[in-house]
Amino acid sequence: MADNAVHPAPLLLEGAPVKTLDEMLSRRLLSHEQYQAIGAYIAQARTPEAIMGMPEPLWRALSLASVLMNVDADLLQPPLFEA
């Protein structure tokens, strides 16, 4: 995998990778095989660096699903300030 590859980091934020994967599957953005392979890889990875070593075909599937779900939208919103 190339070092300059862009990875869908928001998927892994806030400890919710499985919920996001479940939604990707329910929206049919991932196949059952991709869902199982990505979920298994994330479950066995112990560090963010290990997750970054995910095989390229899985990263591509995850990246496309992330874009289609607009998972970066929360990161692009201005912060909410409480009164």
C-alpha positions, 0 to 999 in steps of 0.5 A, a space after each residue: 500500500 502506498 504511503 500517500 494513500 488516504 484512509 477513512 479515519 472518521 470510521 474509527 473515531 469515537 469507538 464506533 467502527 462496528 456501528 458505522 460498518 453495520 450502517 454501510 452494510 444496511 445501505 448496501 455500500 459494502 458486500 457481506 464479504 467486505 463487511 466481514 473482512 473489514 470487521 475482522 481486520 479492525 477487531 484484530 488490530 491493536 493500534 491505529 497503525 495496525 488498522 492502517 495496514 488494512 489490505 488495499 482492496 478493503 481500504 478502497 471499499 471502505 473509502 468509497 462507502 465512507 464518501 457515499 455516507 459522508 462520514 466526514 460531514 461531522 468534521 466539517 461542521 463548525 463547533 457548537 458553543 453552549 451558552 
